[in-house]
Amino acid sequence: MDASIPGLEIQVEGTYDGQNQLVAKLVKFQGNDLERAQSIQAGRHVTEAQAQRNREVQRVSACSLTSDRLKSSLVQVSKPAHAGDRCRQNQVR
């Protein structure tokens, strides 16, 4: 079982089993290190959730900008066609 917490400094006493995995007989940490490490983990979770929301907002914004640029390009491309139509209409009269 791996139940380590990033940031928690520990001292471990134990032996290695036949699969070369450490089997702990004693795990020590000092004072309120566990609470501090758990607080850090909680903060990391909140930060990662906010970062994920930020990435989603950026993706949606990028899609919106691309859509706006395409619409603008289509309007610019369609304007000469309308001007050409007017020229043809004037020639027919």
N, CA, C and O atoms as a CHARMM CRD file, in Angstrom:
* protein
*
  372
    1    1 MET  N      0.85300  -1.18400   0.00000 PROA 1      0.00000
    2    1 MET  CA     0.00000   0.00000   0.00000 PROA 1      0.00000
    3    1 MET  C      0.89100   1.23700   0.00000 PROA 1      0.00000
    4    1 MET  O      1.84300   1.31000   0.77700 PROA 1      0.00000
    5    2 ASP  N      0.60100   2.19000  -0.84300 PROA 2      0.00000
    6    2 ASP  CA     1.35600   3.43800  -0.90700 PROA 2      0.00000
    7    2 ASP  C      0.44300   4.55500  -0.44100 PROA 2      0.00000
    8    2 ASP  O     -0.47300   4.96000  -1.15600 PROA 2      0.00000
    9    3 ALA  N      0.69800   5.05200   0.76300 PROA 3      0.00000
   10    3 ALA  CA    -0.14200   6.11900   1.31100 PROA 3      0.00000
   11    3 ALA  C      0.70700   7.32700   1.66200 PROA 3      0.00000
   12    3 ALA  O      0.40100   8.05200   2.60900 PROA 3      0.00000
   13    4 SER  N      1.76800   7.54300   0.90400 PROA 4      0.00000
   14    4 SER  CA     2.63900   8.67900   1.19900 PROA 4      0.00000
   15    4 SER  C      1.96600   9.98100   0.78200 PROA 4      0.00000
   16    4 SER  O      1.13000  10.01400  -0.12100 PROA 4      0.00000
   17    5 ILE  N      2.35400  11.04400   1.46400 PROA 5      0.00000
   18    5 ILE  CA     1.82000  12.37400   1.16800 PROA 5      0.00000
   19    5 ILE  C      2.99200  13.24800   0.73300 PROA 5      0.00000
   20    5 ILE  O      3.94300  13.41600   1.49600 PROA 5      0.00000
   21    6 PRO  N      2.94500  13.81000  -0.48100 PROA 6      0.00000
   22    6 PRO  CA     4.04100  14.68100  -0.90900 PROA 6      0.00000
   23    6 PRO  C      4.25500  15.80800   0.09700 PROA 6      0.00000
   24    6 PRO  O      3.30200  16.44500   0.54700 PROA 6      0.00000
   25    7 GLY  N      5.51300  16.04200   0.44000 PROA 7      0.00000
   26    7 GLY  CA     5.84900  17.11000   1.37500 PROA 7      0.00000
   27    7 GLY  C      5.99100  16.65100   2.80900 PROA 7      0.00000
   28    7 GLY  O      6.48800  17.40300   3.64800 PROA 7      0.00000
   29    8 LEU  N      5.56400  15.42700   3.11500 PROA 8      0.00000
   30    8 LEU  CA     5.66800  14.91200   4.47800 PROA 8      0.00000
   31    8 LEU  C      7.00300  14.19800   4.63900 PROA 8      0.00000
   32    8 LEU  O      7.25800  13.17100   4.00800 PROA 8      0.00000
   33    9 GLU  N      7.84200  14.75700   5.48800 PROA 9      0.00000
   34    9 GLU  CA     9.13100  14.12200   5.76300 PROA 9      0.00000
   35    9 GLU  C      8.92000  13.01300   6.77000 PROA 9      0.00000
   36    9 GLU  O      8.32900  13.22100   7.83000 PROA 9      0.00000
   37   10 ILE  N      9.41400  11.82400   6.42800 PROA 10     0.00000
   38   10 ILE  CA     9.24400  10.67500   7.30700 PROA 10     0.00000
   39   10 ILE  C     10.56200   9.93800   7.49500 PROA 10     0.00000
   40   10 ILE  O     11.49400  10.07600   6.70300 PROA 10     0.00000
   41   11 GLN  N     10.61200   9.16100   8.55600 PROA 11     0.00000
   42   11 GLN  CA    11.69700   8.21200   8.78600 PROA 11     0.00000
   43   11 GLN  C     11.05100   6.83200   8.78800 PROA 11     0.00000
   44   11 GLN  O     10.02500   6.62900   9.43800 PROA 11     0.00000
   45   12 VAL  N     11.63400   5.89600   8.07700 PROA 12     0.00000
   46   12 VAL  CA    11.05400   4.56800   7.94200 PROA 12     0.00000
   47   12 VAL  C     12.07600   3.52100   8.36700 PROA 12     0.00000
   48   12 VAL  O     13.24500   3.58000   7.98800 PROA 12     0.00000
   49   13 GLU  N     11.61000   2.56600   9.15900 PROA 13     0.00000
   50   13 GLU  CA    12.41400   1.40000   9.49800 PROA 13     0.00000
   51   13 GLU  C     11.67000   0.18800   8.97700 PROA 13     0.00000
   52   13 GLU  O     10.46200   0.06600   9.18000 PROA 13     0.00000
   53   14 GLY  N     12.38300  -0.72100   8.30100 PROA 14     0.00000
   54   14 GLY  CA    11.73300  -1.90700   7.76600 PROA 14     0.00000
   55   14 GLY  C     12.70800  -2.77300   7.01200 PROA 14     0.00000
   56   14 GLY  O     13.92200  -2.59600   7.10800 PROA 14     0.00000
   57   15 THR  N     12.16800  -3.71000   6.26300 PROA 15     0.00000
   58   15 THR  CA    12.97200  -4.64000   5.46900 PROA 15     0.00000
   59   15 THR  C     12.36400  -4.74100   4.07700 PROA 15     0.00000
   60   15 THR  O     11.23400  -4.31300   3.84100 PROA 15     0.00000
   61   16 TYR  N     13.13200  -5.31100   3.16600 PROA 16     0.00000
   62   16 TYR  CA    12.65300  -5.53000   1.80200 PROA 16     0.00000
   63   16 TYR  C     12.12600  -6.94500   1.67400 PROA 16     0.00000
   64   16 TYR  O     12.71200  -7.88300   2.21400 PROA 16     0.00000
   65   17 ASP  N     11.02000  -7.10200   0.95800 PROA 17     0.00000
   66   17 ASP  CA    10.45600  -8.43200   0.74300 PROA 17     0.00000
   67   17 ASP  C     11.06000  -9.06700  -0.50200 PROA 17     0.00000
   68   17 ASP  O     11.99500  -8.51900  -1.08700 PROA 17     0.00000
   69   18 GLY  N     10.53200 -10.22400  -0.91400 PROA 18     0.00000
   70   18 GLY  CA    11.04300 -10.96300  -2.07500 PROA 18     0.00000
   71   18 GLY  C     10.86600 -10.23300  -3.39100 PROA 18     0.00000
   72   18 GLY  O     11.53800 -10.56300  -4.36800 PROA 18     0.00000
   73   19 GLN  N      9.97400  -9.24600  -3.44400 PROA 19     0.00000
   74   19 GLN  CA     9.74700  -8.46300  -4.66900 PROA 19     0.00000
   75   19 GLN  C     10.48900  -7.13700  -4.62100 PROA 19     0.00000
   76   19 GLN  O     10.22400  -6.23400  -5.41500 PROA 19     0.00000
   77   20 ASN  N     11.42200  -7.03000  -3.67900 PROA 20     0.00000
   78   20 ASN  CA    12.26800  -5.84500  -3.51200 PROA 20     0.00000
   79   20 ASN  C     11.45200  -4.58800  -3.16100 PROA 20     0.00000
   80   20 ASN  O     11.81800  -3.47500  -3.53900 PROA 20     0.00000
   81   21 GLN  N     10.34100  -4.78600  -2.43300 PROA 21     0.00000
   82   21 GLN  CA     9.53600  -3.66500  -1.96400 PROA 21     0.00000
   83   21 GLN  C      9.76000  -3.50000  -0.47100 PROA 21     0.00000
   84   21 GLN  O      9.87800  -4.48600   0.25700 PROA 21     0.00000
   85   22 LEU  N      9.81900  -2.26800  -0.01800 PROA 22     0.00000
   86   22 LEU  CA    10.04100  -1.97500   1.39000 PROA 22     0.00000
   87   22 LEU  C      8.79000  -2.30300   2.19400 PROA 22     0.00000
   88   22 LEU  O      7.69200  -1.84500   1.87800 PROA 22     0.00000
   89   23 VAL  N      8.97200  -3.09100   3.22100 PROA 23     0.00000
   90   23 VAL  CA     7.89200  -3.39200   4.15900 PROA 23     0.00000
   91   23 VAL  C      8.24100  -2.64700   5.44300 PROA 23     0.00000
   92   23 VAL  O      9.19000  -3.00400   6.14000 PROA 23     0.00000
   93   24 ALA  N      7.46100  -1.60600   5.74900 PROA 24     0.00000
   94   24 ALA  CA     7.75800  -0.74900   6.89300 PROA 24     0.00000
   95   24 ALA  C      7.31200  -1.41000   8.18700 PROA 24     0.00000
   96   24 ALA  O      6.21400  -1.95700   8.28900 PROA 24     0.00000
   97   25 LYS  N      8.18100  -1.34400   9.14700 PROA 25     0.00000
   98   25 LYS  CA     7.83300  -1.80100  10.49800 PROA 25     0.00000
   99   25 LYS  C      7.49700  -0.59800  11.37400 PROA 25     0.00000
  100   25 LYS  O      6.72700  -0.70900  12.32700 PROA 25     0.00000
  101   26 LEU  N      8.09000   0.56700  11.03700 PROA 26     0.00000
  102   26 LEU  CA     7.88500   1.78400  11.82000 PROA 26     0.00000
  103   26 LEU  C      8.00800   2.98900  10.89800 PROA 26     0.00000
  104   26 LEU  O      8.95600   3.08700  10.11800 PROA 26     0.00000
  105   27 VAL  N      7.05300   3.90300  10.98800 PROA 27     0.00000
  106   27 VAL  CA     7.08400   5.14500  10.22100 PROA 27     0.00000
  107   27 VAL  C      6.95900   6.28500  11.22100 PROA 27     0.00000
  108   27 VAL  O      6.03300   6.30500  12.03200 PROA 27     0.00000
  109   28 LYS  N      7.89400   7.23900  11.16600 PROA 28     0.00000
  110   28 LYS  CA     7.88200   8.37400  12.09300 PROA 28     0.00000
  111   28 LYS  C      7.86000   9.68800  11.32400 PROA 28     0.00000
  112   28 LYS  O      8.44300   9.81400  10.24700 PROA 28     0.00000
  113   29 PHE  N      7.17600  10.65700  11.90700 PROA 29     0.00000
  114   29 PHE  CA     7.24900  12.03600  11.43800 PROA 29     0.00000
  115   29 PHE  C      7.12800  12.92200  12.65700 PROA 29     0.00000
  116   29 PHE  O      6.69000  12.47500  13.71700 PROA 29     0.00000
  117   30 GLN  N      7.51800  14.18500  12.51000 PROA 30     0.00000
  118   30 GLN  CA     7.61400  15.04500  13.68000 PROA 30     0.00000
  119   30 GLN  C      6.45500  16.03900  13.78000 PROA 30     0.00000
  120   30 GLN  O      5.91700  16.51100  12.77900 PROA 30     0.00000
  121   31 GLY  N      6.09200  16.33500  15.04100 PROA 31     0.00000
  122   31 GLY  CA     5.14700  17.40600  15.35400 PROA 31     0.00000
  123   31 GLY  C      3.91300  17.40600  14.48600 PROA 31     0.00000
  124   31 GLY  O      3.25200  16.38100  14.31700 PROA 31     0.00000
  125   32 ASN  N      3.61100  18.56900  13.93600 PROA 32     0.00000
  126   32 ASN  CA     2.40500  18.71400  13.11500 PROA 32     0.00000
  127   32 ASN  C      2.72300  18.62200  11.61900 PROA 32     0.00000
  128   32 ASN  O      2.01800  19.20400  10.79400 PROA 32     0.00000
  129   33 ASP  N      3.78200  17.89200  11.27700 PROA 33     0.00000
  130   33 ASP  CA     4.15300  17.73700   9.86900 PROA 33     0.00000
  131   33 ASP  C      3.02300  17.12500   9.03600 PROA 33     0.00000
  132   33 ASP  O      2.82900  17.51000   7.88300 PROA 33     0.00000
  133   34 LEU  N      2.28100  16.18200   9.60900 PROA 34     0.00000
  134   34 LEU  CA     1.18900  15.54800   8.86900 PROA 34     0.00000
  135   34 LEU  C      0.11500  16.57200   8.51500 PROA 34     0.00000
  136   34 LEU  O     -0.34000  16.62500   7.37200 PROA 34     0.00000
  137   35 GLU  N     -0.28900  17.38000   9.48700 PROA 35     0.00000
  138   35 GLU  CA    -1.31500  18.39000   9.21700 PROA 35     0.00000
  139   35 GLU  C     -0.83600  19.39700   8.18300 PROA 35     0.00000
  140   35 GLU  O     -1.60000  19.81100   7.31200 PROA 35     0.00000
  141   36 ARG  N      0.43000  19.79000   8.28000 PROA 36     0.00000
  142   36 ARG  CA     0.99300  20.74800   7.32600 PROA 36     0.00000
  143   36 ARG  C      0.99300  20.15100   5.91400 PROA 36     0.00000
  144   36 ARG  O      0.60900  20.82100   4.95500 PROA 36     0.00000
  145   37 ALA  N      1.42200  18.89700   5.79200 PROA 37     0.00000
  146   37 ALA  CA     1.46200  18.24500   4.48100 PROA 37     0.00000
  147   37 ALA  C      0.05700  18.08200   3.91500 PROA 37     0.00000
  148   37 ALA  O     -0.15000  18.25000   2.71400 PROA 37     0.00000
  149   38 GLN  N     -0.91500  17.75300   4.77300 PROA 38     0.00000
  150   38 GLN  CA    -2.29700  17.62900   4.29800 PROA 38     0.00000
  151   38 GLN  C     -2.84500  18.97900   3.84700 PROA 38     0.00000
  152   38 GLN  O     -3.58700  19.04300   2.86800 PROA 38     0.00000
  153   39 SER  N     -2.49500  20.05000   4.53900 PROA 39     0.00000
  154   39 SER  CA    -2.92800  21.39200   4.12800 PROA 39     0.00000
  155   39 SER  C     -2.33200  21.75800   2.78000 PROA 39     0.00000
  156   39 SER  O     -3.00600  22.34100   1.93000 PROA 39     0.00000
  157   40 ILE  N     -1.06500  21.41300   2.58800 PROA 40     0.00000
  158   40 ILE  CA    -0.41300  21.68700   1.30300 PROA 40     0.00000
  159   40 ILE  C     -1.12400  20.92600   0.19300 PROA 40     0.00000
  160   40 ILE  O     -1.36500  21.47500  -0.88200 PROA 40     0.00000
  161   41 GLN  N     -1.46100  19.66400   0.44600 PROA 41     0.00000
  162   41 GLN  CA    -2.17000  18.85700  -0.55000 PROA 41     0.00000
  163   41 GLN  C     -3.52700  19.45600  -0.86900 PROA 41     0.00000
  164   41 GLN  O     -3.92800  19.50900  -2.03200 PROA 41     0.00000
  165   42 ALA  N     -4.24000  19.90800   0.15900 PROA 42     0.00000
  166   42 ALA  CA    -5.55200  20.52400  -0.06700 PROA 42     0.00000
  167   42 ALA  C     -5.40000  21.77200  -0.93400 PROA 42     0.00000
  168   42 ALA  O     -6.19500  21.99700  -1.84700 PROA 42     0.00000
  169   43 GLY  N     -4.38500  22.58000  -0.64900 PROA 43     0.00000
  170   43 GLY  CA    -4.12900  23.77800  -1.44600 PROA 43     0.00000
  171   43 GLY  C     -3.77600  23.44000  -2.88400 PROA 43     0.00000
  172   43 GLY  O     -4.17700  24.14200  -3.81200 PROA 43     0.00000
  173   44 ARG  N     -3.02200  22.35900  -3.06600 PROA 44     0.00000
  174   44 ARG  CA    -2.66700  21.93100  -4.42500 PROA 44     0.00000
  175   44 ARG  C     -3.91100  21.51200  -5.19600 PROA 44     0.00000
  176   44 ARG  O     -4.03500  21.79000  -6.38800 PROA 44     0.00000
  177   45 HSD  N     -4.83200  20.84100  -4.50700 PROA 45     0.00000
  178   45 HSD  CA    -6.06400  20.40100  -5.16800 PROA 45     0.00000
  179   45 HSD  C     -6.87700  21.61300  -5.63300 PROA 45     0.00000
  180   45 HSD  O     -7.36400  21.64300  -6.76300 PROA 45     0.00000
  181   46 VAL  N     -7.01900  22.60200  -4.76200 PROA 46     0.00000
  182   46 VAL  CA    -7.76800  23.81400  -5.10700 PROA 46     0.00000
  183   46 VAL  C     -7.08400  24.53100  -6.27100 PROA 46     0.00000
  184   46 VAL  O     -7.74600  24.98300  -7.20600 PROA 46     0.00000
  185   47 THR  N     -5.76900  24.63200  -6.20800 PROA 47     0.00000
  186   47 THR  CA    -5.00900  25.30700  -7.26100 PROA 47     0.00000
  187   47 THR  C     -5.15700  24.57800  -8.59100 PROA 47     0.00000
  188   47 THR  O     -5.33300  25.21700  -9.62800 PROA 47     0.00000
  189   48 GLU  N     -5.08600  23.25600  -8.57500 PROA 48     0.00000
  190   48 GLU  CA    -5.23200  22.48800  -9.81200 PROA 48     0.00000
  191   48 GLU  C     -6.64200  22.62900 -10.38100 PROA 48     0.00000
  192   48 GLU  O     -6.81400  22.71300 -11.59700 PROA 48     0.00000
  193   49 ALA  N     -7.64900  22.65500  -9.51300 PROA 49     0.00000
  194   49 ALA  CA    -9.02300  22.83900  -9.99200 PROA 49     0.00000
  195   49 ALA  C     -9.17600  24.20700 -10.65600 PROA 49     0.00000
  196   49 ALA  O     -9.81500  24.31700 -11.70300 PROA 49     0.00000
  197   50 GLN  N     -8.59900  25.24300 -10.05900 PROA 50     0.00000
  198   50 GLN  CA    -8.66800  26.58800 -10.64000 PROA 50     0.00000
  199   50 GLN  C     -7.90200  26.63400 -11.96500 PROA 50     0.00000
  200   50 GLN  O     -8.35000  27.26000 -12.92600 PROA 50     0.00000
  201   51 ALA  N     -6.75300  25.97200 -12.00700 PROA 51     0.00000
  202   51 ALA  CA    -5.97000  25.93900 -13.24600 PROA 51     0.00000
  203   51 ALA  C     -6.75600  25.24700 -14.35900 PROA 51     0.00000
  204   51 ALA  O     -6.70800  25.68100 -15.51000 PROA 51     0.00000
  205   52 GLN  N     -7.47100  24.18500 -14.02900 PROA 52     0.00000
  206   52 GLN  CA    -8.29000  23.48600 -15.01900 PROA 52     0.00000
  207   52 GLN  C     -9.40500  24.39700 -15.53400 PROA 52     0.00000
  208   52 GLN  O     -9.67900  24.42600 -16.73400 PROA 52     0.00000
  209   53 ARG  N    -10.04800  25.14100 -14.62800 PROA 53     0.00000
  210   53 ARG  CA   -11.09100  26.09300 -15.05700 PROA 53     0.00000
  211   53 ARG  C    -10.48700  27.16500 -15.96300 PROA 53     0.00000
  212   53 ARG  O    -11.09200  27.54600 -16.96500 PROA 53     0.00000
  213   54 ASN  N     -9.29700  27.64800 -15.61100 PROA 54     0.00000
  214   54 ASN  CA    -8.63700  28.66700 -16.43700 PROA 54     0.00000
  215   54 ASN  C     -8.33200  28.12900 -17.83100 PROA 54     0.00000
  216   54 ASN  O     -8.52300  28.83100 -18.82400 PROA 54     0.00000
  217   55 ARG  N     -7.85400  26.87400 -17.90800 PROA 55     0.00000
  218   55 ARG  CA    -7.56300  26.28000 -19.21300 PROA 55     0.00000
  219   55 ARG  C     -8.83700  26.17300 -20.04600 PROA 55     0.00000
  220   55 ARG  O     -8.80800  26.40500 -21.25500 PROA 55     0.00000
  221   56 GLU  N     -9.95500  25.82300 -19.40900 PROA 56     0.00000
  222   56 GLU  CA   -11.22300  25.70500 -20.12300 PROA 56     0.00000
  223   56 GLU  C    -11.67900  27.07100 -20.65000 PROA 56     0.00000
  224   56 GLU  O    -12.13200  27.17800 -21.79000 PROA 56     0.00000
  225   57 VAL  N    -11.56000  28.10100 -19.82700 PROA 57     0.00000
  226   57 VAL  CA   -11.93100  29.45300 -20.24900 PROA 57     0.00000
  227   57 VAL  C    -11.05600  29.89200 -21.42500 PROA 57     0.00000
  228   57 VAL  O    -11.55800  30.48900 -22.37700 PROA 57     0.00000
  229   58 GLN  N     -9.77000  29.60600 -21.36800 PROA 58     0.00000
  230   58 GLN  CA    -8.86500  29.97700 -22.45600 PROA 58     0.00000
  231   58 GLN  C     -9.24600  29.24200 -23.73700 PROA 58     0.00000
  232   58 GLN  O     -9.21600  29.82400 -24.82200 PROA 58     0.00000
  233   59 ARG  N     -9.60800  27.95600 -23.61500 PROA 59     0.00000
  234   59 ARG  CA    -9.98600  27.18300 -24.79500 PROA 59     0.00000
  235   59 ARG  C    -11.25200  27.75400 -25.42400 PROA 59     0.00000
  236   59 ARG  O    -11.33100  27.89800 -26.64400 PROA 59     0.00000
  237   60 VAL  N    -12.24000  28.07800 -24.59600 PROA 60     0.00000
  238   60 VAL  CA   -13.49400  28.64000 -25.10100 PROA 60     0.00000
  239   60 VAL  C    -13.23500  30.00700 -25.73300 PROA 60     0.00000
  240   60 VAL  O    -13.78800  30.31800 -26.78800 PROA 60     0.00000
  241   61 SER  N    -12.39800  30.82200 -25.09200 PROA 61     0.00000
  242   61 SER  CA   -12.07800  32.14100 -25.63900 PROA 61     0.00000
  243   61 SER  C    -11.37300  32.01800 -26.98200 PROA 61     0.00000
  244   61 SER  O    -11.66400  32.76700 -27.91400 PROA 61     0.00000
  245   62 ALA  N    -10.44400  31.07200 -27.07600 PROA 62     0.00000
  246   62 ALA  CA    -9.72200  30.87600 -28.33700 PROA 62     0.00000
  247   62 ALA  C    -10.68600  30.44300 -29.43700 PROA 62     0.00000
  248   62 ALA  O    -10.57300  30.90500 -30.57200 PROA 62     0.00000
  249   63 CYS  N    -11.62600  29.57000 -29.11700 PROA 63     0.00000
  250   63 CYS  CA   -12.62500  29.14300 -30.11300 PROA 63     0.00000
  251   63 CYS  C    -13.49000  30.32100 -30.53800 PROA 63     0.00000
  252   63 CYS  O    -13.81200  30.45900 -31.71800 PROA 63     0.00000
  253   64 SER  N    -13.86500  31.16200 -29.59700 PROA 64     0.00000
  254   64 SER  CA   -14.69000  32.32700 -29.89600 PROA 64     0.00000
  255   64 SER  C    -13.93900  33.29600 -30.80200 PROA 64     0.00000
  256   64 SER  O    -14.50100  33.81800 -31.76400 PROA 64     0.00000
  257   65 LEU  N    -12.65500  33.53800 -30.48800 PROA 65     0.00000
  258   65 LEU  CA   -11.85800  34.43200 -31.32600 PROA 65     0.00000
  259   65 LEU  C    -11.71200  33.88400 -32.73800 PROA 65     0.00000
  260   65 LEU  O    -11.80500  34.62900 -33.71300 PROA 65     0.00000
  261   66 THR  N    -11.48700  32.59400 -32.84300 PROA 66     0.00000
  262   66 THR  CA   -11.35800  31.97200 -34.15700 PROA 66     0.00000
  263   66 THR  C    -12.66500  32.11700 -34.92800 PROA 66     0.00000
  264   66 THR  O    -12.65600  32.41700 -36.12200 PROA 66     0.00000
  265   67 SER  N    -13.78400  31.90400 -34.24800 PROA 67     0.00000
  266   67 SER  CA   -15.09300  32.04700 -34.89300 PROA 67     0.00000
  267   67 SER  C    -15.30900  33.48400 -35.36100 PROA 67     0.00000
  268   67 SER  O    -15.77000  33.71200 -36.47900 PROA 67     0.00000
  269   68 ASP  N    -14.97500  34.45100 -34.50600 PROA 68     0.00000
  270   68 ASP  CA   -15.12700  35.86000 -34.87200 PROA 68     0.00000
  271   68 ASP  C    -14.25100  36.21200 -36.07100 PROA 68     0.00000
  272   68 ASP  O    -14.68300  36.93800 -36.96700 PROA 68     0.00000
  273   69 ARG  N    -13.03100  35.70200 -36.08900 PROA 69     0.00000
  274   69 ARG  CA   -12.12200  35.97900 -37.22200 PROA 69     0.00000
  275   69 ARG  C    -12.66600  35.38200 -38.51000 PROA 69     0.00000
  276   69 ARG  O    -12.60100  36.00600 -39.56900 PROA 69     0.00000
  277   70 LEU  N    -13.20600  34.16000 -38.41300 PROA 70     0.00000
  278   70 LEU  CA   -13.77800  33.54300 -39.61000 PROA 70     0.00000
  279   70 LEU  C    -14.97300  34.34200 -40.12400 PROA 70     0.00000
  280   70 LEU  O    -15.11600  34.54300 -41.33000 PROA 70     0.00000
  281   71 LYS  N    -15.83000  34.79500 -39.20900 PROA 71     0.00000
  282   71 LYS  CA   -16.98200  35.60000 -39.61200 PROA 71     0.00000
  283   71 LYS  C    -16.51700  36.88400 -40.28200 PROA 71     0.00000
  284   71 LYS  O    -17.07000  37.28900 -41.30400 PROA 71     0.00000
  285   72 SER  N    -15.49600  37.53200 -39.70600 PROA 72     0.00000
  286   72 SER  CA   -14.97000  38.76500 -40.27100 PROA 72     0.00000
  287   72 SER  C    -14.39500  38.50900 -41.66300 PROA 72     0.00000
  288   72 SER  O    -14.59300  39.30600 -42.58100 PROA 72     0.00000
  289   73 SER  N    -13.69100  37.40400 -41.80900 PROA 73     0.00000
  290   73 SER  CA   -13.11600  37.06300 -43.11300 PROA 73     0.00000
  291   73 SER  C    -14.20500  36.82300 -44.13600 PROA 73     0.00000
  292   73 SER  O    -14.08300  37.24900 -45.28400 PROA 73     0.00000
  293   74 LEU  N    -15.27600  36.14200 -43.73200 PROA 74     0.00000
  294   74 LEU  CA   -16.37000  35.87700 -44.65500 PROA 74     0.00000
  295   74 LEU  C    -17.05300  37.16700 -45.08500 PROA 74     0.00000
  296   74 LEU  O    -17.43700  37.30800 -46.24500 PROA 74     0.00000
  297   75 VAL  N    -17.20500  38.10100 -44.16700 PROA 75     0.00000
  298   75 VAL  CA   -17.81700  39.38800 -44.50700 PROA 75     0.00000
  299   75 VAL  C    -16.93400  40.11700 -45.50500 PROA 75     0.00000
  300   75 VAL  O    -17.43600  40.67700 -46.48000 PROA 75     0.00000
  301   76 GLN  N    -15.62300  40.11700 -45.27500 PROA 76     0.00000
  302   76 GLN  CA   -14.70600  40.81300 -46.18200 PROA 76     0.00000
  303   76 GLN  C    -14.70500  40.16300 -47.55400 PROA 76     0.00000
  304   76 GLN  O    -14.65300  40.86200 -48.56500 PROA 76     0.00000
  305   77 VAL  N    -14.76100  38.84200 -47.60700 PROA 77     0.00000
  306   77 VAL  CA   -14.76800  38.13500 -48.88400 PROA 77     0.00000
  307   77 VAL  C    -16.07800  38.39100 -49.62300 PROA 77     0.00000
  308   77 VAL  O    -16.08600  38.50100 -50.84900 PROA 77     0.00000
  309   78 SER  N    -17.18000  38.48500 -48.89200 PROA 78     0.00000
  310   78 SER  CA   -18.47100  38.66100 -49.55100 PROA 78     0.00000
  311   78 SER  C    -18.68100  40.08600 -50.04400 PROA 78     0.00000
  312   78 SER  O    -19.48000  40.28400 -50.96000 PROA 78     0.00000
  313   79 LYS  N    -18.01100  41.08300 -49.49200 PROA 79     0.00000
  314   79 LYS  CA   -18.19600  42.47600 -49.92500 PROA 79     0.00000
  315   79 LYS  C    -17.81900  42.68500 -51.39000 PROA 79     0.00000
  316   79 LYS  O    -18.59700  43.29800 -52.12200 PROA 79     0.00000
  317   80 PRO  N    -16.66800  42.20600 -51.84900 PROA 80     0.00000
  318   80 PRO  CA   -16.35900  42.41000 -53.28100 PROA 80     0.00000
  319   80 PRO  C    -17.39400  41.75600 -54.19800 PROA 80     0.00000
  320   80 PRO  O    -17.67200  42.27100 -55.28100 PROA 80     0.00000
  321   81 ALA  N    -17.95200  40.65300 -53.78300 PROA 81     0.00000
  322   81 ALA  CA   -18.95800  39.99900 -54.62400 PROA 81     0.00000
  323   81 ALA  C    -20.18200  40.89800 -54.76700 PROA 81     0.00000
  324   81 ALA  O    -20.75700  40.97700 -55.85300 PROA 81     0.00000
  325   82 HSD  N    -20.58500  41.56800 -53.71200 PROA 82     0.00000
  326   82 HSD  CA   -21.73000  42.48100 -53.80700 PROA 82     0.00000
  327   82 HSD  C    -21.39500  43.66600 -54.70200 PROA 82     0.00000
  328   82 HSD  O    -22.23200  44.10700 -55.49100 PROA 82     0.00000
  329   83 ALA  N    -20.19500  44.17600 -54.58600 PROA 83     0.00000
  330   83 ALA  CA   -19.79600  45.30300 -55.43800 PROA 83     0.00000
  331   83 ALA  C    -19.78800  44.86800 -56.89500 PROA 83     0.00000
  332   83 ALA  O    -20.20100  45.63200 -57.76800 PROA 83     0.00000
  333   84 GLY  N    -19.33000  43.66600 -57.16800 PROA 84     0.00000
  334   84 GLY  CA   -19.33200  43.13800 -58.53300 PROA 84     0.00000
  335   84 GLY  C    -20.74000  42.98400 -59.06900 PROA 84     0.00000
  336   84 GLY  O    -20.99600  43.25100 -60.24300 PROA 84     0.00000
  337   85 ASP  N    -21.65400  42.55300 -58.21300 PROA 85     0.00000
  338   85 ASP  CA   -23.04900  42.42300 -58.62500 PROA 85     0.00000
  339   85 ASP  C    -23.59600  43.78500 -59.03300 PROA 85     0.00000
  340   85 ASP  O    -24.31400  43.88800 -60.02800 PROA 85     0.00000
  341   86 ARG  N    -23.26600  44.83100 -58.27800 PROA 86     0.00000
  342   86 ARG  CA   -23.75500  46.17200 -58.59900 PROA 86     0.00000
  343   86 ARG  C    -23.20300  46.62700 -59.96200 PROA 86     0.00000
  344   86 ARG  O    -23.90900  47.25700 -60.74900 PROA 86     0.00000
  345   87 CYS  N    -21.93800  46.29800 -60.22200 PROA 87     0.00000
  346   87 CYS  CA   -21.35000  46.66400 -61.51300 PROA 87     0.00000
  347   87 CYS  C    -22.08400  45.99400 -62.64300 PROA 87     0.00000
  348   87 CYS  O    -22.37500  46.62200 -63.66100 PROA 87     0.00000
  349   88 ARG  N    -22.38500  44.72600 -62.47500 PROA 88     0.00000
  350   88 ARG  CA   -23.10600  43.98700 -63.51400 PROA 88     0.00000
  351   88 ARG  C    -24.50300  44.56900 -63.70500 PROA 88     0.00000
  352   88 ARG  O    -24.98000  44.68200 -64.83400 PROA 88     0.00000
  353   89 GLN  N    -25.15100  44.93500 -62.62200 PROA 89     0.00000
  354   89 GLN  CA   -26.50200  45.51000 -62.71400 PROA 89     0.00000
  355   89 GLN  C    -26.46100  46.81800 -63.46700 PROA 89     0.00000
  356   89 GLN  O    -27.35600  47.10200 -64.26300 PROA 89     0.00000
  357   90 ASN  N    -25.40500  47.64700 -63.22400 PROA 90     0.00000
  358   90 ASN  CA   -25.30000  48.92100 -63.93400 PROA 90     0.00000
  359   90 ASN  C    -25.04600  48.71500 -65.40400 PROA 90     0.00000
  360   90 ASN  O    -25.49900  49.51500 -66.22300 PROA 90     0.00000
  361   91 GLN  N    -24.32500  47.65300 -65.77000 PROA 91     0.00000
  362   91 GLN  CA   -24.03000  47.39500 -67.18600 PROA 91     0.00000
  363   91 GLN  C    -25.27400  46.93500 -67.93300 PROA 91     0.00000
  364   91 GLN  O    -25.43300  47.23700 -69.11600 PROA 91     0.00000
  365   92 VAL  N    -26.14900  46.21500 -67.26000 PROA 92     0.00000
  366   92 VAL  CA   -27.34100  45.70700 -67.91700 PROA 92     0.00000
  367   92 VAL  C    -28.30700  46.82300 -68.24400 PROA 92     0.00000
  368   92 VAL  O    -29.01800  46.73000 -69.24500 PROA 92     0.00000
  369   93 ARG  N    -28.36300  47.84300 -67.47000 PROA 93     0.00000
  370   93 ARG  CA   -29.32500  48.93500 -67.67700 PROA 93     0.00000
  371   93 ARG  C    -29.02000  49.76400 -68.84500 PROA 93     0.00000
  372   93 ARG  O    -29.74700  50.71500 -69.13400 PROA 93     0.00000
